[in-house]
Amino acid sequence: MLFDRFDLQPDDPLLALIGEVRADPRRHRLDLSVGVYRDEEGQTPVMQAVKAAEAQLVAGQASKAYLGPAGDADFCAHIADLVLGAHAGCQVAGLQSVGLQSVGLQSVGGTGALRLAARLLAVNPRAHGAGPATIWLATPTWGNHAPVFAGAGLHIRTFAHTDAMGRALDFAAWMEMAERAEPGDAVLLQGCGHNPTGIDFTAQQWATLATCIADKGLFPLVDLAYQGFGLGLEEDAAGVRTLVERVPEALIAVSCNKTFGLYRDRVGALLMTGRQAAPLAKGMAMAKALARGEYSMPPDHGAAVVRTVLESAELTALWSDELDAMRTRLIQTRAAIAEHPLASELGLTGLVDQKGMFCLLGAGHRVVQRLKDESAIYVAPDGRVNLAGLPLARVDDFVTGLAAACRAAQAELEMAL
């Protein structure tokens, strides 16, 4: 029997929390676990710009025919504009002078783009006869990065993204990685709103790292899932633009799930940048062949919504305003936590300098469990907090609950000693 040969797999611990939250009868429960945006009422709304675009599609869409493995070409062009600047980045200061070109294909969410990128890296000719291709991951990182890359057959090597306390970037570790890595190795970089720490590179660090990657002959893969949630759409793309200006080639996995609120529609794109059209055409052909073998072709609706929004100046302005409001609420939430009287005791004052939806508590399992059991506050098992799920009116509940959990866990530890 086939099925009985399988080992029983544990549930994903983060996704399992969804069921726990729903089953919790406590009305004051707070779900700060799974990374979705919520408003002050705890809802994940459909953006007005998205609703308007969907109405246009319902009224005017003439066919549901297949689009092909590359998906919606106009959607991909608009995503390239959003990430790299006016078409393919060529109008961005500095990028036109280096002759940057880009191609891209639609993917099944940002994760699908990462999967395609991993498959492309896995056929790296340098690895033929010398074991699997290598990708370097800075930890902590998003929990699904390692499974996606390992599943594609890549060899994963890790190094530290933050200091031992998890409160500051360990840029020296990044520089050491660049020294240790072999030419042709891939390295994953998060474009903005680092998941799970919220700790991003400065502009100068992007420039230094980009130069090191280029000089060492490493291949950068950028995970860009939160553009617009940090400092703004243009500001959050600046580091990626600095990188592609300096390196010969790059892969960029883009997600629209957060920026357009299209979580269940799974909208993403894989962009490839380079200096010459012929190698990019080969990369695109390989990516389409891999996509054809993985899922044949991507779904249309979500990408059509994004394209419709970005084709319209009116809808783009509406969407940008909505995204600005979401980012502003996140900034306000971070500031409110950092200014709380208990923030210094809990090491939370630095949240105001971090970016995006997430922060990492640096708390152990005991604290996370006590938060859930005693205060009905759910965070990810590794202590990652989705700040986009925290209403401003509940900041005090969160901070005081965390303080109580930390003190209780410390007392329990001292008793055990």
C-alpha positions, -999 to +999 in steps of 0.1 A: +000+000+000+014+034-010-002+058+015+007+037+045+044+040+037+043+077+044+054+091+078+026+111+095+036+148+090+031+173+118+009+203+111+027+235+103+029+251+138+021+286+126-009+275+105-021+253+133-026+284+154-054+295+130-075+266+143-065+273+179-075+310+177-109+301+162-116+276+189-106+299+217-139+311+234-122+341+251-136+372+235-105+393+243-082+370+223-056+386+201-043+368+170-008+382+162+004+350+145-003+345+108+010+374+086-021+391+074-031+428+077-060+436+100-077+469+106-087+484+140-117+461+141-096+430+135-108+425+099-088+419+068-107+442+044-108+440+006-092+472-006-115+497-024-092+499-054-094+461-056-132+461-054-133+487-082-109+467-104-130+436-099-161+454-109-144+465-141-133+429-148-167+414-142-182+440-167-156+438-193-137+405-192-145+387-225-128+353-219-115+328-193-091+312-218-056+301-207-029+327-205+001+303-208+029+295-183+041+331-182+008+344-172-003+380-177+025+398-195+010+433-189+008+424-151+045+414-152+054+447-169+036+467-143+053+448-115+087+454-130+078+491-131+067+491-095+099+473-083+125+487-107+110+520-118+096+531-151+096+501-175+123+476-165+139+502-143+156+520-172+144+554-162+156+551-126+187+572-119+217+550-125+199+520-139+196+533-175+233+540-176+242+504-167+219+491-194+196+472-170+170+449-187+144+428-171+119+400-180+094+383-158+065+358-155+035+356-132+037+331-104+014+315-078+021+340-051+055+351-038+061+315-026+056+303-061+081+328-074+106+316-048+100+280-058+107+289-095+138+308-085+150+278-065+145+255-094+164+278-117+193+280-092+192+242-088+201+238-125+232+260-120+258+245-143+285+252-117+269+225-096+271+198-122+292+170-109+300+189-077+268+183-056+238+206-053+240+243-058+243+264-025+221+292-012+230+312+019+202+321+043+205+347+070+187+335+101+162+340+116+142+341+084+106+333+072+098+298+082+090+286+047+123+297+031+143+266+040+116+241+030+111+258-004+148+258-012+155+223+003+125+210-017+142+222-049+174+204-041+195+233-030+222+230-003+214+255+024+241+273+045+231+297+072+245+327+091+232+353+115+210+382+104+209+398+138+230+401+170+226+376+198+198+397+214+179+399+181+177+437+183+202+449+157+215+439+123+247+418+124+262+433+092+296+419+101+280+384+097+268+394+062+303+405+053+318+373+066+293+353+046+304+371+014+340+361+022+331+325+029+308+319+000+321+305-032+316+323-066+283+311-081+267+305-047+233+322-043+223+344-014+188+353-003+180+389+006+147+403+019+140+435+001+122+453+029+101+447+060+123+417+071+103+387+082+104+380+111+127+407+126+116+440+109+154+448+108+163+460+073+196+472+057+204+509+055+210+525+021+247+524+027+246+487+038+227+479+006+254+496-015+282+479+004+266+444+002+257+448-035+294+456-043+306+426-023+281+403-040+292+415-074+329+414-066+327+378-052+305+366-081+276+356-059+240+353-073+214+374-055+178+363-050+156+390-035+124+382-017+102+413-020+069+406-002+062+439+017+069+468-007+050+498+007+048+486+043+081+500+054+088+536+043+068+538+010+066+522-024+096+540-038+117+540-006+112+503-001+124+495-036+156+516-033+177+488-019+167+464-046+175+490-073+209+496-057+216+459-059+205+453-095+226+483-106+257+467-094+253+429-101+254+413-135+222+393-129+195+389-102+163+372-094+135+390-076+105+371-062+076+396-058+044+391-038+012+411-043-006+393-015+001+419+012+004+450-009-029+445-026-046+424+001-050+395-023-040+367+001-062+340-011-058+349-048-020+340-046-006+367-069+032+371-075+058+374-101+094+363-107+116+391-123+150+385-138+174+413-144+206+415-164+225+434-190+220+413-221+188+402-238+200+367-249+208+353-215+175+367-201+156+351-229+172+317-220+163+323-183+127+331-192+124+301-214+137+278-186+114+295-160+084+289-183+094+252-188+097+247-150+064+265-144+047+243-170+060+212-151+051+225-117+015+239-121+011+244-159+000+281-157-010+305-130-045+317-122-057+349-138-080+368-115-057+383-089-031+393-115-058+408-136-070+428-106-035+442-100-030+450-137-063+468-138-054+489-108-020+498-121-033+506-156-056+533-141-041+565-127-073+569-106-072+534-092-034+535-086-039+567-066-067+551-045-046+520-039-016+540-030-036+560-005-050+528+011-015+513+013-002+546+029-030+543+055-020+507+063+017+516+067+008+547+089-012+525+112+018+501+115+041+530+123+017+543+149+015+508+165+053+505+167+055+540+183+028+532+208+046+500+219+080+517+220+066+545+242+049+522+267+062+525+302+072+488+301+089+490+267+124+494+281+121+465+305+109+443+276+135+454+251+108+469+228+120+505+224+138+496+192+106+486+174+101+523+163+133+519+141+122+487+125+101+483+094+071+464+081+045+440+097+067+420+120+089+421+150+106+393+169+102+391+207+133+371+214+113+353+240+114+316+246+087+289+244+076+295+280+068+331+273+049+323+241+029+296+258+020+318+288+009+346+265-015+322+249-027+305+280-029+335+304-036+365+282-052+349+250-025+365+229-013+343+200+021+349+185+041+326+162+060+298+180+094+315+174+081+347+191+073+365+158+046+391+163+023+403+134+020+439+144-005+444+116-029+424+137-026+446+168-052+473+172-039+505+187-065+502+214-050+469+225-014+479+227-015+481+265-031+446+267-003+432+246+026+449+264+012+442+299+004+406+289+040+402+276+055+416+308+034+393+330+044+363+308+081+372+309+081+377+347+063+344+353+086+325+330+117+340+347+103+331+381+096+296+369+132+293+356+147+306+389+126+280+409+139+252+386+175+263+394 
